[in-house]
Amino acid sequence: MGGLRMIDAFGRAARGVLERAYAERLRREVLASEVPGHVAVILDGNRRHARLHGLAATDGHLLGSETLEQLLEWCRRLGVHTLTVYALSTENLRRDPDEVRALMDLFACKLTELAADERVHKNRIRVRVLGRLDQLRPDVAAAAARAEAATATYDAFEFRICLAYGGRQEIVDAVRSIADDVAAGHLDPATVDEGLLGARLCAGADEPDLLIRTGGEVRLSNFMLFQAAYSELVFTDVHFPAFRELDFLRLVRTYQQRVRRFGR
């Protein structure tokens, strides 16, 4: 049995070396073409990954948070300037209370870590938390505010985390804001255009060049409905906790092989 374990360990190590070598080669190929400036990711598949491996759903979310830290570094190394991730939708808040509680604990912990992370400050990463933050647990909202305040002056990279976020809801909120200004006489209805509406969205009008969804589902699930009008969409069956740099680079390469016409 000891010999079999040794052979298995050797096989895993060999696969790891080959995978890293292939990823390095693929990274060089990707860097030879235009890299997307803004990448958005729907982080899907945490619970299914956990079930597949006999783990609790909370373990899947924890593993997903570890992959997210790596994804941030992959994007930075590639020259991406903005990463927006869909971590919690407004609909997710209706899940089992124990799971929502565990998610809130995880968000509070990770946001607190971000505010103090040496890598965040060394690399001048600005953290922004987007969504209906009043629907978050107070300690999570407070941790989000601390992370934003601690990184507010940074401009080398922007890391946007969507929590209690919904694409339809942000459009409704923006329209209500505009309607209030019109009713109060502060705004001429004739001046309302896409630019004004986009500026009122909680996630802003910055359009992702590439939108990735992991986990095998092929839909947007209420994510960045306004901003993703001309984003390139790519989907992968890989559950997010198992998402590798190799998978990410392959999806960026898919993006590079497309011709973006923007309706023309």
C-alpha beads as a LAMMPS data file, in Angstrom:
LAMMPS data file: protein, C-alpha beads

264 atoms
263 bonds

1 atom types
1 bond types

-500.0 500.0 xlo xhi
-500.0 500.0 ylo yhi
-500.0 500.0 zlo zhi

Masses

1 110.0

Atoms # bond

1 1 1 0.000 0.000 0.000
2 1 1 2.853 2.358 0.797
3 1 1 4.252 1.840 -2.688
4 1 1 0.901 2.636 -4.286
5 1 1 0.600 5.829 -2.283
6 1 1 4.092 6.840 -3.340
7 1 1 3.274 6.210 -7.002
8 1 1 0.032 8.196 -6.668
9 1 1 1.849 11.097 -5.000
10 1 1 4.500 11.052 -7.727
11 1 1 1.785 11.079 -10.392
12 1 1 0.075 14.110 -8.815
13 1 1 3.376 15.962 -8.560
14 1 1 4.202 15.199 -12.187
15 1 1 0.778 16.400 -13.339
16 1 1 1.270 19.574 -11.328
17 1 1 4.614 20.287 -13.004
18 1 1 3.184 19.679 -16.475
19 1 1 0.124 21.835 -15.741
20 1 1 2.259 24.743 -14.511
21 1 1 4.474 24.501 -17.579
22 1 1 1.459 24.509 -19.894
23 1 1 -0.104 27.425 -18.015
24 1 1 3.115 29.420 -18.371
25 1 1 3.207 28.777 -22.109
26 1 1 -0.462 29.681 -22.467
27 1 1 0.065 32.860 -20.444
28 1 1 2.776 33.976 -22.875
29 1 1 0.428 33.316 -25.796
30 1 1 -2.394 35.276 -24.169
31 1 1 -0.100 38.206 -23.354
32 1 1 0.843 38.444 -27.038
33 1 1 -2.731 39.602 -27.824
34 1 1 -5.120 42.165 -26.352
35 1 1 -6.068 41.327 -22.769
36 1 1 -9.551 42.254 -21.466
37 1 1 -9.358 45.300 -19.237
38 1 1 -12.447 44.476 -17.186
39 1 1 -13.328 40.887 -16.300
40 1 1 -16.571 39.960 -14.509
41 1 1 -17.140 36.515 -13.007
42 1 1 -20.258 34.759 -11.746
43 1 1 -18.823 32.565 -8.996
44 1 1 -20.975 29.459 -9.384
45 1 1 -20.652 25.842 -8.324
46 1 1 -19.454 26.062 -4.711
47 1 1 -22.273 23.943 -3.277
48 1 1 -22.219 21.383 -6.080
49 1 1 -18.457 21.019 -5.704
50 1 1 -18.934 20.416 -1.984
51 1 1 -21.610 17.761 -2.566
52 1 1 -19.446 16.054 -5.178
53 1 1 -16.669 15.674 -2.612
54 1 1 -18.857 14.814 0.375
55 1 1 -18.393 18.200 2.041
56 1 1 -20.788 20.646 3.663
57 1 1 -21.995 23.599 1.589
58 1 1 -20.077 25.952 3.876
59 1 1 -16.853 24.124 2.994
60 1 1 -17.606 24.715 -0.684
61 1 1 -17.965 28.449 -0.072
62 1 1 -14.694 28.510 1.870
63 1 1 -12.875 26.714 -0.939
64 1 1 -14.430 29.167 -3.395
65 1 1 -13.098 32.106 -1.379
66 1 1 -9.594 30.629 -1.624
67 1 1 -9.952 30.301 -5.411
68 1 1 -11.133 33.923 -5.564
69 1 1 -7.888 35.088 -3.947
70 1 1 -5.986 33.260 -6.677
71 1 1 -8.243 34.664 -9.419
72 1 1 -7.449 38.185 -8.244
73 1 1 -3.736 37.458 -8.634
74 1 1 -4.209 35.802 -12.054
75 1 1 -6.016 38.885 -13.320
76 1 1 -3.402 41.251 -11.928
77 1 1 -0.533 39.282 -13.454
78 1 1 -2.255 39.305 -16.827
79 1 1 -2.735 43.089 -16.874
80 1 1 -6.502 43.157 -16.242
81 1 1 -7.338 46.426 -14.436
82 1 1 -10.799 45.596 -13.018
83 1 1 -12.293 42.387 -11.611
84 1 1 -15.989 42.329 -10.704
85 1 1 -17.343 39.212 -9.001
86 1 1 -20.911 38.140 -8.276
87 1 1 -20.587 36.705 -4.776
88 1 1 -24.130 37.031 -3.392
89 1 1 -27.364 37.868 -5.197
90 1 1 -30.466 39.316 -3.572
91 1 1 -32.128 35.955 -4.325
92 1 1 -29.379 34.092 -2.441
93 1 1 -30.543 35.802 0.743
94 1 1 -33.597 33.499 0.648
95 1 1 -31.482 30.367 1.058
96 1 1 -31.451 28.242 4.215
97 1 1 -30.805 30.585 7.191
98 1 1 -27.849 28.501 8.383
99 1 1 -26.156 28.796 4.981
100 1 1 -26.830 32.537 4.795
101 1 1 -25.398 32.934 8.304
102 1 1 -22.264 31.028 7.308
103 1 1 -21.907 33.161 4.164
104 1 1 -22.196 36.348 6.205
105 1 1 -19.534 35.068 8.602
106 1 1 -17.270 34.338 5.638
107 1 1 -17.842 37.758 4.035
108 1 1 -17.182 39.570 7.321
109 1 1 -13.934 37.629 7.783
110 1 1 -12.655 38.035 4.216
111 1 1 -13.508 41.740 3.974
112 1 1 -11.728 42.365 7.270
113 1 1 -8.693 40.501 5.917
114 1 1 -8.762 42.538 2.693
115 1 1 -8.601 45.800 4.620
116 1 1 -5.358 44.696 6.309
117 1 1 -3.818 42.541 3.553
118 1 1 -0.247 43.621 2.747
119 1 1 -0.678 42.475 -0.866
120 1 1 -3.702 44.749 -1.303
121 1 1 -1.758 47.787 -0.096
122 1 1 1.495 46.892 -1.837
123 1 1 -0.265 46.470 -5.183
124 1 1 -2.603 49.451 -4.625
125 1 1 -5.798 47.445 -5.097
126 1 1 -8.982 49.398 -4.561
127 1 1 -11.806 47.356 -3.024
128 1 1 -15.426 48.251 -3.735
129 1 1 -18.515 46.430 -2.456
130 1 1 -21.598 46.880 -4.638
131 1 1 -25.249 46.063 -4.016
132 1 1 -27.991 46.712 -1.493
133 1 1 -25.660 46.824 1.467
134 1 1 -28.544 47.603 3.816
135 1 1 -29.645 43.985 3.288
136 1 1 -26.339 42.652 4.620
137 1 1 -25.745 41.833 8.258
138 1 1 -24.477 44.993 10.030
139 1 1 -21.003 43.567 10.735
140 1 1 -20.607 42.614 7.063
141 1 1 -21.648 46.108 5.936
142 1 1 -19.196 47.595 8.453
143 1 1 -16.364 45.334 7.222
144 1 1 -17.168 46.359 3.634
145 1 1 -16.992 50.032 4.598
146 1 1 -13.609 49.511 6.294
147 1 1 -12.172 47.702 3.261
148 1 1 -13.390 50.474 0.949
149 1 1 -12.050 53.242 3.208
150 1 1 -8.659 51.550 3.614
151 1 1 -8.165 51.314 -0.164
152 1 1 -10.086 54.362 -1.425
153 1 1 -7.024 56.161 -2.809
154 1 1 -5.608 53.218 -4.770
155 1 1 -5.776 53.161 -8.554
156 1 1 -3.573 50.317 -9.847
157 1 1 -6.349 47.714 -9.811
158 1 1 -10.042 47.684 -8.849
159 1 1 -11.620 44.675 -7.152
160 1 1 -15.420 44.897 -7.097
161 1 1 -17.451 42.493 -4.993
162 1 1 -21.205 42.328 -5.635
163 1 1 -23.090 41.433 -2.447
164 1 1 -26.881 41.489 -2.084
165 1 1 -26.817 42.592 -5.708
166 1 1 -29.395 42.235 -8.474
167 1 1 -29.221 43.655 -11.998
168 1 1 -32.940 44.368 -12.261
169 1 1 -32.995 45.932 -8.815
170 1 1 -30.153 48.321 -9.561
171 1 1 -31.931 49.501 -12.732
172 1 1 -35.165 50.054 -10.788
173 1 1 -33.273 51.960 -8.081
174 1 1 -31.556 54.128 -10.713
175 1 1 -34.852 54.908 -12.471
176 1 1 -36.466 55.849 -9.146
177 1 1 -33.550 58.162 -8.393
178 1 1 -33.930 59.869 -11.759
179 1 1 -37.733 60.101 -11.372
180 1 1 -37.309 61.749 -7.962
181 1 1 -34.992 64.388 -9.452
182 1 1 -37.394 65.034 -12.328
183 1 1 -40.346 65.357 -9.921
184 1 1 -38.377 67.791 -7.763
185 1 1 -37.533 69.912 -10.792
186 1 1 -33.810 69.226 -10.550
187 1 1 -33.611 67.320 -13.821
188 1 1 -34.993 67.865 -17.320
189 1 1 -36.463 64.567 -18.643
190 1 1 -35.033 65.398 -22.074
191 1 1 -31.504 65.043 -20.655
192 1 1 -32.044 61.470 -19.476
193 1 1 -29.937 59.095 -21.565
194 1 1 -27.928 55.873 -21.204
195 1 1 -25.011 57.767 -19.702
196 1 1 -27.123 59.291 -16.954
197 1 1 -28.840 55.988 -16.182
198 1 1 -25.493 54.194 -16.085
199 1 1 -24.074 56.761 -13.691
200 1 1 -26.924 56.074 -11.252
201 1 1 -26.377 52.295 -11.183
202 1 1 -24.729 50.964 -8.031
203 1 1 -22.272 48.989 -10.196
204 1 1 -21.700 51.983 -12.470
205 1 1 -21.672 51.952 -16.267
206 1 1 -18.237 50.375 -16.745
207 1 1 -18.856 47.477 -19.140
208 1 1 -17.001 44.179 -18.640
209 1 1 -15.046 43.142 -21.710
210 1 1 -15.280 39.498 -20.655
211 1 1 -17.963 37.917 -18.474
212 1 1 -17.256 34.397 -17.188
213 1 1 -19.649 32.016 -15.492
214 1 1 -18.317 28.885 -13.832
215 1 1 -20.337 25.875 -12.669
216 1 1 -22.020 24.751 -15.888
217 1 1 -25.085 27.016 -15.933
218 1 1 -25.593 29.125 -19.079
219 1 1 -27.423 32.268 -17.955
220 1 1 -26.696 35.670 -16.396
221 1 1 -28.852 35.160 -13.291
222 1 1 -29.610 38.873 -12.888
223 1 1 -25.960 39.986 -13.054
224 1 1 -24.922 43.282 -14.692
225 1 1 -27.865 43.261 -17.110
226 1 1 -27.262 46.865 -18.209
227 1 1 -23.468 46.737 -18.298
228 1 1 -23.097 43.365 -20.072
229 1 1 -24.997 44.383 -23.224
230 1 1 -21.871 43.945 -25.374
231 1 1 -19.669 41.871 -23.091
232 1 1 -18.224 38.659 -24.456
233 1 1 -19.824 35.807 -22.501
234 1 1 -18.021 32.532 -21.815
235 1 1 -19.228 29.582 -19.748
236 1 1 -17.367 26.656 -18.223
237 1 1 -18.548 23.467 -16.523
238 1 1 -15.788 23.756 -13.924
239 1 1 -17.114 24.435 -10.415
240 1 1 -15.561 27.602 -9.049
241 1 1 -13.560 25.959 -6.209
242 1 1 -11.876 23.757 -8.852
243 1 1 -11.262 26.666 -11.266
244 1 1 -7.566 26.807 -12.192
245 1 1 -5.360 29.443 -13.771
246 1 1 -5.242 27.155 -16.795
247 1 1 -9.045 27.325 -17.093
248 1 1 -8.963 31.108 -16.751
249 1 1 -6.296 31.520 -19.429
250 1 1 -8.212 29.288 -21.828
251 1 1 -11.321 31.452 -21.409
252 1 1 -9.303 34.624 -21.998
253 1 1 -7.922 33.019 -25.140
254 1 1 -11.507 32.279 -26.250
255 1 1 -12.267 35.986 -25.748
256 1 1 -9.244 36.927 -27.854
257 1 1 -10.392 34.702 -30.709
258 1 1 -13.702 36.562 -31.065
259 1 1 -14.381 39.691 -33.121
260 1 1 -16.178 42.373 -31.105
261 1 1 -18.509 44.333 -33.400
262 1 1 -20.670 46.177 -30.850
263 1 1 -23.708 45.856 -33.132
264 1 1 -21.902 47.224 -36.195

Bonds

1 1 1 2
2 1 2 3
3 1 3 4
4 1 4 5
5 1 5 6
6 1 6 7
7 1 7 8
8 1 8 9
9 1 9 10
10 1 10 11
11 1 11 12
12 1 12 13
13 1 13 14
14 1 14 15
15 1 15 16
16 1 16 17
17 1 17 18
18 1 18 19
19 1 19 20
20 1 20 21
21 1 21 22
22 1 22 23
23 1 23 24
24 1 24 25
25 1 25 26
26 1 26 27
27 1 27 28
28 1 28 29
29 1 29 30
30 1 30 31
31 1 31 32
32 1 32 33
33 1 33 34
34 1 34 35
35 1 35 36
36 1 36 37
37 1 37 38
38 1 38 39
39 1 39 40
40 1 40 41
41 1 41 42
42 1 42 43
43 1 43 44
44 1 44 45
45 1 45 46
46 1 46 47
47 1 47 48
48 1 48 49
49 1 49 50
50 1 50 51
51 1 51 52
52 1 52 53
53 1 53 54
54 1 54 55
55 1 55 56
56 1 56 57
57 1 57 58
58 1 58 59
59 1 59 60
60 1 60 61
61 1 61 62
62 1 62 63
63 1 63 64
64 1 64 65
65 1 65 66
66 1 66 67
67 1 67 68
68 1 68 69
69 1 69 70
70 1 70 71
71 1 71 72
72 1 72 73
73 1 73 74
74 1 74 75
75 1 75 76
76 1 76 77
77 1 77 78
78 1 78 79
79 1 79 80
80 1 80 81
81 1 81 82
82 1 82 83
83 1 83 84
84 1 84 85
85 1 85 86
86 1 86 87
87 1 87 88
88 1 88 89
89 1 89 90
90 1 90 91
91 1 91 92
92 1 92 93
93 1 93 94
94 1 94 95
95 1 95 96
96 1 96 97
97 1 97 98
98 1 98 99
99 1 99 100
100 1 100 101
101 1 101 102
102 1 102 103
103 1 103 104
104 1 104 105
105 1 105 106
106 1 106 107
107 1 107 108
108 1 108 109
109 1 109 110
110 1 110 111
111 1 111 112
112 1 112 113
113 1 113 114
114 1 114 115
115 1 115 116
116 1 116 117
117 1 117 118
118 1 118 119
119 1 119 120
120 1 120 121
121 1 121 122
122 1 122 123
123 1 123 124
124 1 124 125
125 1 125 126
126 1 126 127
127 1 127 128
128 1 128 129
129 1 129 130
130 1 130 131
131 1 131 132
132 1 132 133
133 1 133 134
134 1 134 135
135 1 135 136
136 1 136 137
137 1 137 138
138 1 138 139
139 1 139 140
140 1 140 141
141 1 141 142
142 1 142 143
143 1 143 144
144 1 144 145
145 1 145 146
146 1 146 147
147 1 147 148
148 1 148 149
149 1 149 150
150 1 150 151
151 1 151 152
152 1 152 153
153 1 153 154
154 1 154 155
155 1 155 156
156 1 156 157
157 1 157 158
158 1 158 159
159 1 159 160
160 1 160 161
161 1 161 162
162 1 162 163
163 1 163 164
164 1 164 165
165 1 165 166
166 1 166 167
167 1 167 168
168 1 168 169
169 1 169 170
170 1 170 171
171 1 171 172
172 1 172 173
173 1 173 174
174 1 174 175
175 1 175 176
176 1 176 177
177 1 177 178
178 1 178 179
179 1 179 180
180 1 180 181
181 1 181 182
182 1 182 183
183 1 183 184
184 1 184 185
185 1 185 186
186 1 186 187
187 1 187 188
188 1 188 189
189 1 189 190
190 1 190 191
191 1 191 192
192 1 192 193
193 1 193 194
194 1 194 195
195 1 195 196
196 1 196 197
197 1 197 198
198 1 198 199
199 1 199 200
200 1 200 201
201 1 201 202
202 1 202 203
203 1 203 204
204 1 204 205
205 1 205 206
206 1 206 207
207 1 207 208
208 1 208 209
209 1 209 210
210 1 210 211
211 1 211 212
212 1 212 213
213 1 213 214
214 1 214 215
215 1 215 216
216 1 216 217
217 1 217 218
218 1 218 219
219 1 219 220
220 1 220 221
221 1 221 222
222 1 222 223
223 1 223 224
224 1 224 225
225 1 225 226
226 1 226 227
227 1 227 228
228 1 228 229
229 1 229 230
230 1 230 231
231 1 231 232
232 1 232 233
233 1 233 234
234 1 234 235
235 1 235 236
236 1 236 237
237 1 237 238
238 1 238 239
239 1 239 240
240 1 240 241
241 1 241 242
242 1 242 243
243 1 243 244
244 1 244 245
245 1 245 246
246 1 246 247
247 1 247 248
248 1 248 249
249 1 249 250
250 1 250 251
251 1 251 252
252 1 252 253
253 1 253 254
254 1 254 255
255 1 255 256
256 1 256 257
257 1 257 258
258 1 258 259
259 1 259 260
260 1 260 261
261 1 261 262
262 1 262 263
263 1 263 264
